Amino acid sequence: MTTQESKSLDEKQDSPTRKGPNWGRVISLLAWLGFLGLFAAVGRTDVDPRVANPNVEGRPRPVGFLTAFDHWQIIPQVGAGIMVLVLTVVFIRGWRRNPGSPVLLMVLVTTLIVWQDPIMNWSPYAVYNPILLHWPESWPLIMMSPTVEPFIVFGYVTFYFGPYFPAIWILRKLQAKRGPESFVSRHPLLSLGALVLVIGFVFDAMLEVSLVRTGLYIYSQAIPFGTIFAGSTFQFPLLWESLSVTFVMIPAAILVYRDDTGKSVAEKLAAKAKLFPTRPVLGTFLVMFVIVNLSYFVYGGWFWAIKASGQATSVACPWPYPEAKVFDPQGYYEKAGAEGPFSVGKWSTWQYALPDGRPDVQPPPPGEGACAPENTRP
């Protein structure tokens, strides 16, 4: 037996054997199940009077979506439910085999950032289809969303952390092929970030254009430059959105990168900051949680600057969800001839550089304007 083997055996013999359940895991699992149970109890598809258009009955759609299947929105919701179930099982099994894994911790962190989602829907004018199963619109924080806050956002982990996996695979292949003196080996974090930037941009563009086209949500306002299909219901701020989502994807990928010491960047930062030195996994989690949440705030700040600049003048016409009031905090829809009633939502004064709130708008004559019903009929 070697000295190293003897030392490892002694450490195993000296370490105390856990007796009884791991209460931290039990409490975490019960909290997660309780949270999902809460949503099952309060989730609804009805539209709250605060958001609903009282002049419309039913859910007419003035625009044709990609599919004529009336119940298409059931599919992504069922898919999100299955995804949450599968990810929960995978996480539990993975944690039992490799507790404290940085990859699993990042899975958890990129799931928990959904607490910011209502704010991050408000910020880029992301308006969800009210038919989706959603939280009560009158709840604090939830009311930040322009229309509703749906369940499907619990699949964020595959969106914000997904690009890491092809990127790290490509990076390892390049490092092995080009050797230790290559740029990708000498600057692995820069290389990984660049790969995630490209992969994340393309991934987001393909995914979001598809989801907008199928009516899952829209971007009600956007800067015309850099926006594809500008002025239509299906406009997508390609340059602005697909670039800014990588503000979260890149830090998430870099934080879990392991160097030749076997330690991830997040683990090293936690050790350097001396966060819970006796609880390194907790310290690593906190580093990830703070950095990823701050990165998400940067994403929101990017779009807040666009809001405040007043440059998001392209409105999605026709408004595709007439059972809900038109989200028009700056008056651009009314100016384009859209029919009300209009909603300003929350944070609708100085947050838009409008200290007095929504300006008085002189609508065009009936039948005129890009959003007038006469000009938007399919």
C-alpha positions in Angstrom: 0.0 0.0 0.0 1.4 3.4 -0.9 1.6 6.3 1.5 -1.1 8.2 -0.4 -3.5 5.2 -0.3 -2.8 4.8 3.4 -3.6 8.5 4.0 -6.8 8.3 2.1 -7.9 5.1 4.0 -7.1 6.8 7.3 -9.1 9.9 6.3 -12.1 7.7 5.5 -11.8 5.8 8.8 -11.5 9.1 10.8 -14.4 10.8 9.1 -17.7 10.4 11.0 -20.4 8.3 9.4 -23.6 10.1 8.8 -26.5 8.7 10.7 -30.1 9.5 9.9 -31.4 11.6 7.0 -29.7 14.6 5.5 -32.1 17.2 6.7 -30.7 19.9 4.4 -31.6 17.8 1.4 -34.9 16.8 2.8 -35.9 20.4 3.5 -34.7 21.6 0.1 -36.7 18.9 -1.7 -39.8 19.7 0.4 -39.4 23.4 -0.2 -39.2 22.8 -4.0 -42.2 20.5 -4.0 -44.1 23.0 -1.8 -43.3 25.8 -4.3 -44.6 23.7 -7.2 -47.6 22.8 -5.2 -48.4 26.4 -4.5 -48.3 27.2 -8.2 -50.6 24.2 -8.9 -53.0 25.7 -6.3 -53.1 29.3 -7.4 -52.2 29.0 -11.1 -54.9 30.2 -13.5 -55.6 31.0 -17.2 -58.3 33.7 -16.5 -57.1 37.3 -16.9 -57.2 39.5 -13.8 -59.4 42.6 -14.1 -56.3 44.8 -13.7 -55.0 43.4 -17.0 -58.2 42.2 -18.8 -59.9 44.2 -21.6 -63.5 44.5 -20.4 -64.7 45.1 -24.0 -63.7 41.7 -25.3 -65.2 38.3 -24.7 -63.3 35.1 -25.3 -59.8 35.1 -26.8 -60.0 36.3 -30.5 -56.7 36.5 -32.4 -56.4 39.2 -35.0 -53.2 37.7 -36.4 -52.4 34.3 -37.8 -49.7 32.4 -35.9 -47.3 29.8 -37.3 -49.7 27.0 -36.6 -53.5 27.0 -36.9 -53.8 24.5 -34.0 -55.9 26.4 -31.5 -54.5 24.7 -28.5 -50.8 24.9 -29.4 -49.9 26.7 -26.2 -50.6 23.5 -24.3 -47.6 21.9 -25.9 -44.8 24.2 -24.5 -46.5 24.2 -21.1 -46.6 20.4 -20.9 -43.1 20.3 -22.1 -42.0 22.7 -19.4 -43.7 20.6 -16.8 -41.9 17.5 -18.0 -38.6 19.4 -18.1 -39.0 20.5 -14.5 -39.8 16.9 -13.4 -36.8 15.4 -15.4 -34.4 18.1 -14.2 -35.5 17.6 -10.6 -34.8 13.8 -10.8 -31.5 14.3 -12.6 -30.4 16.9 -10.0 -31.2 14.6 -7.1 -29.5 11.6 -8.6 -26.5 13.7 -9.7 -26.2 15.3 -6.2 -26.2 11.9 -4.5 -23.4 10.8 -6.7 -21.4 14.0 -6.7 -22.5 16.4 -4.0 -21.3 19.9 -4.4 -20.8 19.6 -8.1 -20.3 23.2 -9.6 -22.4 22.2 -12.6 -25.3 21.1 -10.4 -25.0 24.2 -8.3 -25.2 26.3 -11.5 -28.3 24.3 -12.5 -29.8 25.4 -9.2 -28.7 29.0 -9.6 -30.0 29.4 -13.2 -33.3 28.0 -12.0 -33.6 30.3 -9.0 -33.0 33.5 -11.1 -36.7 33.2 -12.2 -37.5 35.4 -9.2 -36.4 38.3 -11.4 -38.4 37.2 -14.5 -41.3 39.6 -13.9 -38.9 42.5 -13.9 -37.1 41.1 -16.9 -40.4 40.9 -18.8 -41.1 44.5 -18.0 -37.7 45.7 -19.0 -37.6 44.5 -22.7 -41.4 44.8 -23.3 -41.8 41.0 -23.2 -45.6 40.4 -23.2 -46.7 36.8 -22.6 -49.8 35.2 -24.0 -52.5 35.5 -21.3 -53.8 32.1 -22.2 -50.8 30.5 -20.5 -51.1 29.1 -17.0 -49.8 31.9 -14.8 -49.5 33.3 -11.3 -52.1 35.7 -10.0 -51.5 39.0 -11.8 -52.2 41.1 -8.6 -49.4 39.5 -6.5 -46.4 41.8 -5.6 -43.5 41.4 -8.0 -45.7 39.2 -10.4 -47.5 42.4 -11.3 -44.4 43.8 -13.0 -45.0 41.6 -16.0 -46.9 43.5 -18.7 -49.6 40.9 -18.9 -49.0 37.6 -17.1 -46.1 35.7 -15.5 -46.3 32.0 -16.7 -45.0 28.7 -15.3 -42.8 27.9 -18.3 -40.0 30.2 -17.1 -39.0 27.4 -14.7 -37.1 26.0 -17.7 -34.6 28.8 -17.6 -31.8 26.5 -16.7 -31.8 25.0 -20.2 -31.8 28.4 -21.7 -29.2 30.3 -19.7 -26.9 27.4 -18.9 -27.5 25.2 -22.0 -24.9 26.9 -24.2 -22.1 26.0 -21.8 -22.2 22.3 -22.7 -21.5 22.6 -26.5 -19.0 25.4 -25.8 -17.0 23.4 -23.2 -17.0 20.4 -25.5 -15.6 22.5 -28.4 -13.1 24.2 -26.1 -11.7 20.8 -24.8 -11.4 19.5 -28.4 -9.5 22.6 -29.5 -7.2 22.5 -26.5 -6.4 18.8 -27.1 -5.8 19.4 -30.8 -3.7 22.6 -30.6 -1.7 21.9 -27.5 -0.8 23.8 -24.3 0.8 26.8 -26.1 -2.3 27.6 -28.1 -4.5 30.6 -27.4 -7.4 28.4 -26.3 -5.1 26.7 -23.7 -3.4 29.9 -22.5 -6.7 31.9 -22.3 -9.4 29.3 -21.6 -11.9 31.7 -20.0 -11.7 34.2 -22.8 -12.1 31.3 -25.3 -15.0 29.8 -23.4 -16.7 33.2 -23.2 -16.3 33.8 -27.0 -17.7 30.4 -27.8 -20.7 30.9 -25.5 -21.3 34.4 -27.0 -21.6 32.9 -30.5 -23.5 29.7 -29.5 -25.8 31.6 -27.2 -26.6 34.3 -29.8 -27.5 31.8 -32.4 -29.4 29.6 -29.9 -31.4 32.5 -28.6 -32.2 33.8 -32.0 -33.5 30.5 -33.3 -35.5 29.8 -30.2 -37.1 33.2 -29.6 -38.0 33.8 -33.2 -39.9 30.5 -33.2 -41.6 31.2 -29.9 -42.7 34.7 -30.9 -43.9 33.4 -34.3 -46.1 30.8 -32.5 -47.6 33.4 -30.2 -46.1 32.4 -26.9 -45.1 36.0 -26.3 -44.2 39.2 -28.2 -41.9 42.1 -27.8 -44.4 44.9 -27.9 -41.8 47.7 -28.5 -38.3 47.6 -29.9 -35.7 49.8 -31.5 -36.3 49.6 -35.2 -32.5 49.2 -35.9 -31.4 45.7 -35.2 -35.0 44.4 -35.1 -36.2 41.8 -37.6 -39.8 41.9 -38.8 -40.1 45.4 -37.2 -43.6 46.8 -36.9 -45.3 43.4 -37.2 -46.7 41.3 -34.3 -43.7 39.1 -34.7 -41.0 41.7 -34.4 -37.9 40.5 -32.6 -35.1 42.7 -31.4 -32.4 40.4 -32.7 -29.4 42.6 -32.0 -30.5 43.8 -28.6 -32.0 40.6 -27.2 -29.8 37.8 -28.6 -26.7 39.7 -27.6 -27.8 40.7 -24.1 -28.9 37.2 -23.0 -25.3 36.2 -23.3 -24.6 38.6 -20.4 -26.0 35.8 -18.2 -24.8 32.8 -20.3 -21.2 33.8 -20.3 -20.7 34.2 -16.5 -22.7 31.0 -15.9 -20.3 29.1 -18.1 -17.1 30.7 -16.8 -18.0 30.1 -13.2 -18.1 26.3 -13.6 -15.0 26.0 -15.7 -12.4 23.7 -14.1 -8.7 24.2 -14.7 -6.0 21.6 -14.3 -6.3 21.7 -10.5 -9.8 20.4 -10.7 -11.3 23.5 -9.1 -13.9 25.6 -10.7 -13.7 29.4 -11.0 -16.5 29.8 -8.5 -14.8 27.5 -6.0 -11.6 29.6 -6.3 -13.5 32.9 -5.8 -15.3 31.5 -2.8 -12.0 30.4 -1.3 -10.3 33.7 -2.0 -13.2 35.6 -0.4 -13.1 33.2 2.5 -16.9 32.7 2.3 -17.9 30.0 4.7 -14.4 28.3 4.7 -15.9 25.3 6.6 -18.8 25.1 4.2 -17.1 25.4 0.7 -20.2 24.2 -1.2 -22.3 26.9 0.4 -19.6 29.5 -0.4 -19.4 28.4 -4.0 -23.2 28.6 -4.3 -23.3 32.1 -2.9 -20.6 33.3 -5.3 -22.6 31.8 -8.2 -25.9 33.2 -7.0 -24.6 36.7 -6.6 -22.7 36.9 -9.8 -25.4 35.4 -12.0 -28.1 37.6 -10.4 -26.0 40.7 -11.0 -25.4 39.6 -14.6 -29.2 39.3 -15.0 -29.6 42.8 -13.6 -27.1 44.0 -16.2 -29.4 42.4 -18.9 -32.4 44.3 -17.4 -30.3 47.5 -17.2 -29.5 47.2 -20.8 -33.2 47.3 -21.8 -34.0 49.9 -19.1 -31.6 52.2 -20.9 -33.5 51.5 -24.1 -36.8 52.3 -22.4 -35.6 55.5 -20.9 -34.1 56.6 -24.3 -37.5 56.5 -25.9 -35.9 54.8 -29.0 -38.1 51.7 -28.8 -40.6 53.2 -31.2 -41.5 50.2 -33.2 -44.7 48.6 -31.9 -45.9 45.1 -32.6 -49.0 45.5 -34.7 -51.6 44.2 -34.5 -51.7 43.6 -30.7 -52.3 39.9 -30.7 -54.0 39.5 -27.3 -57.2 41.6 -27.3 -58.5 39.9 -24.1 -55.8 42.0 -22.4 -55.4 45.8 -22.4 -52.7 47.0 -24.8 -49.5 47.5 -22.9 -48.7 51.1 -24.0 -46.8 53.0 -21.2 -45.3 55.6 -23.6 -48.3 56.1 -25.9 -46.7 54.7 -29.1 -49.5 52.2 -29.8 -52.2 54.9 -29.5 -50.2 57.2 -31.6 -50.1 54.4 -34.3 -53.9 54.1 -34.3 -54.4 51.1 -32.1 -57.6 50.7 -30.2 -57.6 50.8 -26.4 -58.0 50.4 -23.6 -54.4 50.9 -22.8 -52.3 49.8 -19.8 -49.2 51.4 -18.4 -48.3 48.5 -16.0 -46.0 49.2 -13.1 -43.0 51.4 -12.9 -44.4 53.7 -15.5 -43.1 57.2 -14.6 -39.5 58.0 -14.0 -38.5 54.5 -15.1 -39.4 55.6 -18.6 -38.0 59.1 -18.1 -41.6 60.2 -17.8 -42.0 61.8 -14.4 -45.6 62.7 -15.1 -46.5 59.3 -16.4 -47.9 58.3 -19.8 -48.0 61.4 -22.0 -51.3 62.7 -23.6 -51.4 61.3 -27.1 -53.3 62.7 -30.0 -54.4 59.6 -32.0 -54.6 59.7 -35.8 -58.1 59.9 -37.4 -60.1 56.7 -37.5 -58.7 54.2 -39.9 -55.3 55.8 -40.1 -52.1 54.7 -38.5 -50.0 51.4 -38.8 -51.9 49.8 -35.9 -55.4 50.9 -36.9 -57.7 47.8 -37.1 -58.5 48.6 -40.7 -54.8 48.3 -41.6 -53.9 45.2 -39.5 -56.6 42.8 -40.6 -55.1 39.5 -41.9 
